[in-house]
Amino acid sequence: MKNIEAATLELLNQKDISNITMDEIAKNAGVSKVTLFNYYNTKENLMNTTIQNFLASVQEEYERLVESDLPFEQTYIELSQYKMKKVQSMTAIFFHNVMQQYTNDPTFFDKDAQEKSDQLLLSLLHKGRKEGKINPAYSDEVLVMFMHIFTEGLKSKAINSDFLMNYGAQISQMFLNGLR
């Protein structure tokens, strides 16, 4: 199954999901088409499972970093660098394919995913608060809202992705230190 999902992920990075065939996946994974259907039943299920498992692996790495013994600032930097590497490894077509799956099936993403993500974010921010790096006067709600605004701003088409990659470390430092 790992080989199948790795082959599928590679194809999701190369071409539109509608142009990916089960024959192509089977060939790239070194298995028969029958094996694909035995494990996944449908192309849709294979695509969804592959994308969801990829996103789950990213989430697991985030959790590992947040729960590590690294200090807050180092944890934040490691998270940022990991995220940048993942973004660089995925193509625009991959993100298009993910959004296409979500558009076709709004239940594609676990409805609790944002809540889980927010809880992980709060764990990170609590670590920063405990170390005196985040003002205790800021409520959890305001911190989460601020992070959502920050994240949404980074998704803007007005921000060149190459620029973001080149200046990611500096942006992280500005976020951590303010404008001082």
C-alpha positions as CSV (number, residue, x, y, z in Angstrom):
1,M,0.0,0.0,0.0
2,K,2.9,2.4,0.7
3,N,4.3,1.8,-2.8
4,I,0.8,2.4,-4.3
5,E,0.3,5.6,-2.3
6,A,3.8,6.8,-3.1
7,A,3.2,6.3,-6.8
8,T,-0.2,8.0,-6.5
9,L,1.3,11.0,-4.6
10,E,4.0,11.3,-7.3
11,L,1.4,11.4,-10.0
12,L,-0.7,13.9,-8.0
13,N,2.3,16.2,-8.1
14,Q,2.6,15.8,-11.9
15,K,-0.8,15.9,-13.5
16,D,-4.4,16.8,-13.0
17,I,-6.3,14.1,-11.0
18,S,-8.7,13.6,-13.9
19,N,-5.8,12.6,-16.2
20,I,-4.4,10.0,-13.7
21,T,-5.5,6.4,-14.5
22,M,-5.5,3.3,-12.4
23,D,-3.4,1.6,-15.1
24,E,-0.8,4.3,-14.7
25,I,-0.8,4.1,-10.9
26,A,-0.5,0.3,-11.0
27,K,2.4,0.5,-13.5
28,N,4.3,3.1,-11.4
29,A,3.7,1.1,-8.1
30,G,4.7,-2.2,-9.7
31,V,1.3,-3.9,-8.9
32,S,-1.6,-5.1,-10.8
33,K,-4.7,-3.0,-11.4
34,V,-6.7,-5.7,-9.6
35,T,-4.5,-5.1,-6.5
36,L,-5.4,-1.4,-6.6
37,F,-9.1,-2.2,-6.6
38,N,-8.7,-4.9,-3.9
39,Y,-7.1,-2.3,-1.6
40,Y,-9.0,0.9,-2.5
41,N,-12.2,-0.2,-4.4
42,T,-12.2,3.1,-6.5
43,K,-9.9,5.6,-7.9
44,E,-11.7,8.3,-5.8
45,N,-11.0,6.3,-2.6
46,L,-7.3,5.8,-3.6
47,M,-6.9,9.5,-4.2
48,N,-8.6,10.5,-1.0
49,T,-6.7,8.0,1.1
50,T,-3.3,9.0,-0.4
51,I,-3.9,12.7,0.2
52,Q,-5.3,12.2,3.7
53,N,-2.4,10.0,4.6
54,F,0.1,12.5,3.3
55,L,-1.6,15.3,5.3
56,A,-1.7,13.0,8.4
57,S,2.0,12.4,8.2
58,V,2.6,16.2,8.0
59,Q,0.3,16.6,11.1
60,E,2.3,13.9,13.0
61,E,5.5,15.7,12.3
62,Y,4.0,19.0,13.6
63,E,2.9,17.2,16.8
64,R,6.3,15.7,17.3
65,L,7.9,19.1,17.0
66,V,5.5,20.8,19.3
67,E,5.8,18.1,21.9
68,S,9.6,18.1,21.7
69,D,11.8,19.5,24.4
70,L,12.9,22.3,22.0
71,P,12.4,25.8,23.3
72,F,9.4,27.7,21.9
73,E,11.4,29.8,19.4
74,Q,13.4,26.8,18.1
75,T,10.1,24.8,17.8
76,Y,8.5,27.6,15.8
77,I,11.5,27.9,13.5
78,E,11.6,24.1,13.0
79,L,7.9,24.0,12.2
80,S,8.3,26.8,9.7
81,Q,11.2,25.2,8.0
82,Y,9.4,21.8,7.8
83,K,6.4,23.5,6.4
84,M,8.5,25.3,3.8
85,K,10.2,22.1,2.7
86,K,6.8,20.4,2.4
87,V,5.4,23.3,0.3
88,Q,8.5,23.2,-1.9
89,S,8.1,19.5,-2.4
90,M,4.5,19.8,-3.6
91,T,3.6,21.4,-6.9
92,A,0.8,23.8,-7.7
93,I,-1.0,20.9,-9.5
94,F,-0.9,18.9,-6.2
95,F,-2.6,21.7,-4.3
96,H,-5.1,22.1,-7.2
97,N,-5.8,18.3,-6.9
98,V,-6.3,18.6,-3.2
99,M,-8.8,21.4,-3.6
100,Q,-10.5,19.6,-6.4
101,Q,-11.1,16.6,-4.1
102,Y,-12.4,18.9,-1.4
103,T,-14.7,20.7,-3.8
104,N,-16.1,17.3,-5.0
105,D,-16.6,16.1,-1.5
106,P,-16.8,18.8,1.3
107,T,-16.5,16.0,3.9
108,F,-13.1,15.1,2.4
109,F,-11.3,16.9,5.3
110,D,-12.2,15.6,8.7
111,K,-14.5,18.2,10.2
112,D,-12.4,18.2,13.3
113,A,-9.2,18.9,11.4
114,Q,-9.3,22.7,12.0
115,E,-10.0,22.1,15.7
116,K,-7.1,19.6,16.0
117,S,-4.9,22.1,14.2
118,D,-5.9,24.9,16.5
119,Q,-5.3,22.7,19.6
120,L,-1.8,22.0,18.3
121,L,-1.2,25.7,17.7
122,L,-2.4,26.4,21.2
123,S,0.0,23.8,22.6
124,L,2.8,25.7,20.8
125,L,1.6,29.1,22.0
126,H,1.2,27.8,25.6
127,K,4.9,26.6,25.4
128,G,5.8,30.2,24.4
129,R,3.7,31.7,27.2
130,K,5.3,29.3,29.7
131,E,8.8,30.5,28.6
132,G,7.8,34.1,28.8
133,K,8.0,34.6,25.0
134,I,4.2,35.4,24.6
135,N,2.4,38.0,26.6
136,P,0.0,36.3,29.1
137,A,-2.5,39.1,28.6
138,Y,-3.3,37.8,25.1
139,S,-6.2,35.4,25.2
140,D,-6.1,32.0,23.5
141,E,-8.9,33.2,21.2
142,V,-7.0,36.3,20.1
143,L,-3.8,34.3,19.5
144,V,-5.6,31.7,17.4
145,M,-7.4,34.5,15.5
146,F,-4.1,36.3,14.9
147,M,-2.5,33.1,13.6
148,H,-5.4,32.5,11.3
149,I,-5.0,36.0,9.9
150,F,-1.3,35.5,9.5
151,T,-1.8,32.1,7.8
152,E,-4.5,33.4,5.4
153,G,-2.3,36.3,4.5
154,L,0.6,34.0,3.6
155,K,-1.8,32.2,1.2
156,S,-2.5,35.4,-0.7
157,K,-1.8,35.2,-4.4
158,A,-0.3,38.7,-4.0
159,I,2.7,37.1,-2.2
160,N,5.1,35.5,-4.6
161,S,6.0,31.9,-3.4
162,D,9.6,32.3,-4.3
163,F,9.8,35.5,-2.2
164,L,8.2,33.6,0.7
165,M,10.7,30.8,0.3
166,N,13.7,33.2,0.2
167,Y,12.6,35.3,3.1
168,G,10.7,32.6,5.2
169,A,13.4,32.7,8.0
170,Q,13.3,36.5,8.2
171,I,9.5,36.5,8.3
172,S,9.6,33.9,11.1
173,Q,11.9,36.2,13.1
174,M,9.7,39.2,12.5
175,F,6.8,37.2,13.7
176,L,8.6,36.0,16.8
177,N,10.2,39.4,17.7
178,G,7.7,41.9,16.4
179,L,9.3,44.9,14.7
180,R,11.9,45.6,17.3
